């Protein structure tokens, strides 16, 4: 497994990410499968936010698919399948986008599906420019306590403008 530099994936939210999102879900009445899916995705996000690649790897299904929607001229738009390819993909992502702010505004779960919405900001080392706050959405799926799909949507126009300078 390729090691992604911990400092590149670390966000200001860090390990508290899962706790904050869990508070948003407190008002939801979840069945057992829904709660387990929600907890798995929150643990995965928390591990990613704190740079804990070992925990991320444990929470990833061997056949996991990661897909980022957006401007195909950005090197992290597209996708990867399988743990090794996803970690390689994350290395490219972390070399090209340094997250400076991550705010989750809503999170919902139903069965094996979890949706998270929020705002981010970052700097693209490619141009050195700050992106400015932009919106994101995530659709994740869980099977047997592991993430099998991570489908990311972001305002790639704002990100692309900053990336290309």
C-alpha positions as CSV (number, residue, x, y, z in Angstrom):
1,X,0.0,0.0,0.0
2,X,1.4,3.4,-1.0
3,X,1.7,5.8,1.9
4,X,0.1,9.2,1.4
5,X,2.0,11.9,3.3
6,X,0.0,12.5,6.5
7,X,0.4,16.3,6.4
8,X,-1.1,16.6,3.0
9,X,-4.4,14.9,3.9
10,X,-4.7,16.5,7.3
11,X,-7.5,19.1,7.5
12,X,-8.1,21.6,10.1
13,X,-11.1,19.5,11.2
14,X,-8.9,16.5,11.8
15,X,-10.2,13.6,14.0
16,X,-13.2,15.6,15.3
17,X,-14.9,15.4,11.9
18,X,-16.8,12.3,12.8
19,X,-18.0,13.7,16.1
20,X,-19.3,16.9,14.5
21,X,-21.2,14.9,11.9
22,X,-22.6,12.5,14.4
23,X,-24.1,15.5,16.2
24,X,-26.0,16.5,13.0
25,X,-27.4,13.0,12.8
26,X,-28.6,13.0,16.4
27,X,-32.1,14.0,15.4
28,X,-32.5,11.2,12.9
29,X,-34.1,8.0,14.0
30,X,-31.9,5.3,12.4
31,X,-32.4,1.6,12.1
32,X,-29.4,-0.7,12.8
33,X,-28.1,-0.9,9.2
34,X,-28.5,2.9,8.6
35,X,-26.6,3.7,11.9
36,X,-23.8,1.2,11.0
37,X,-23.5,2.7,7.5
38,X,-23.4,6.3,9.0
39,X,-20.9,5.3,11.6
40,X,-18.6,3.7,9.0
41,X,-18.6,6.7,6.7
42,X,-18.0,9.1,9.6
43,X,-15.1,6.9,10.9
44,X,-13.7,6.9,7.3
45,X,-14.0,10.7,7.1
46,X,-12.4,11.1,10.5
47,X,-9.5,8.9,9.5
48,X,-9.0,10.8,6.3
49,X,-9.2,14.1,8.1
50,X,-6.5,13.1,10.6
51,X,-4.3,11.4,8.0
52,X,-4.8,7.9,9.5
53,X,-4.2,5.9,6.3
54,X,-4.1,2.6,8.3
55,X,-7.7,3.1,9.6
56,X,-8.8,4.3,6.2
57,X,-7.4,1.0,4.7
58,X,-9.3,-1.1,7.2
59,X,-12.6,0.8,6.4
60,X,-12.2,0.3,2.7
61,X,-13.6,-2.7,0.9
62,X,-11.1,-4.4,-1.4
63,X,-13.3,-3.5,-4.4
64,X,-14.1,0.0,-3.3
65,X,-14.7,2.6,-6.0
66,X,-13.7,6.3,-5.5
67,X,-15.0,8.7,-8.1
68,X,-14.7,12.5,-8.1
69,X,-17.0,14.4,-10.5
70,X,-15.9,17.7,-12.0
71,X,-13.5,19.4,-14.5
72,X,-11.5,16.6,-16.2
73,X,-8.5,19.0,-16.6
74,X,-7.9,18.6,-12.8
75,X,-5.5,15.7,-12.0
76,X,-7.8,14.3,-9.2
77,X,-11.0,14.2,-11.2
78,X,-12.1,10.8,-12.3
79,X,-11.7,7.7,-10.2
80,X,-10.0,4.6,-9.0
81,X,-11.0,1.1,-8.0
82,X,-9.4,-1.0,-5.3
83,X,-7.4,0.0,-2.3
84,X,-3.9,0.3,-4.0
85,X,-5.3,2.4,-6.8
86,X,-7.3,4.6,-4.4
87,X,-4.3,5.3,-2.3
88,X,-2.3,6.2,-5.4
89,X,-5.2,8.4,-6.5
90,X,-5.2,10.1,-3.0
91,X,-1.5,10.8,-3.3
92,X,-2.2,12.7,-6.6
93,X,-5.1,14.5,-4.9
94,X,-3.1,15.5,-1.8
95,X,-0.2,16.8,-4.0
96,X,-2.7,19.1,-5.8
97,X,-5.1,20.4,-3.2
98,X,-4.3,21.4,0.4
99,X,-7.5,21.7,2.4
100,X,-7.6,24.7,4.6
101,X,-11.3,24.6,5.7
102,X,-13.8,21.9,5.8
103,X,-17.3,22.5,7.2
104,X,-20.0,19.8,7.0
105,X,-23.5,21.2,7.1
106,X,-25.7,18.2,6.7
107,X,-25.4,14.4,6.8
108,X,-28.1,11.8,6.1
109,X,-28.2,8.1,6.0
110,X,-30.6,5.5,4.7
111,X,-29.7,1.8,4.7
112,X,-26.3,1.4,3.0
113,X,-26.2,4.9,1.7
114,X,-24.8,8.0,3.4
115,X,-24.9,11.6,2.0
116,X,-22.8,14.5,3.4
117,X,-22.9,18.1,2.2
118,X,-20.8,21.0,3.2
119,X,-18.2,23.7,2.3
120,X,-14.5,23.6,1.8
121,X,-11.6,25.9,1.0
122,X,-8.1,25.1,0.0
123,X,-4.9,26.1,-1.9
124,X,-3.7,24.5,-5.1
125,X,0.1,24.1,-5.0
126,X,0.0,24.0,-8.8
127,X,-0.7,27.8,-8.9
128,X,-0.4,28.7,-5.2
129,X,-3.8,30.2,-5.3
130,X,-6.6,29.9,-2.7
131,X,-9.8,28.5,-4.1
132,X,-12.3,30.3,-2.0
133,X,-15.1,28.6,-0.2
134,X,-16.9,26.1,-2.4
135,X,-19.6,23.5,-2.0
136,X,-19.3,19.7,-1.9
137,X,-21.5,16.7,-1.7
138,X,-20.7,13.1,-1.1
139,X,-22.7,9.9,-1.7
140,X,-21.1,6.9,0.0
141,X,-22.2,3.3,0.2
142,X,-21.3,0.7,2.8
143,X,-21.2,-3.1,2.7
144,X,-20.3,-5.3,5.7
145,X,-18.8,-2.4,7.7
146,X,-16.6,-1.1,4.8
147,X,-17.0,1.7,2.3
148,X,-17.6,0.4,-1.2
149,X,-18.3,3.7,-2.9
150,X,-17.1,7.2,-2.4
151,X,-18.7,9.5,-5.0
152,X,-17.5,13.0,-4.5
153,X,-19.1,16.1,-6.1
154,X,-17.4,19.6,-5.8
155,X,-17.7,23.0,-7.4
156,X,-14.9,22.2,-9.8
157,X,-15.3,25.5,-11.7
158,X,-14.0,27.4,-8.6
159,X,-11.3,24.8,-8.0
160,X,-10.3,24.7,-11.7
161,X,-10.0,28.5,-11.8
162,X,-7.6,28.5,-8.8
163,X,-5.7,25.4,-10.1
164,X,-5.1,26.9,-13.5
165,X,-4.3,30.3,-12.1
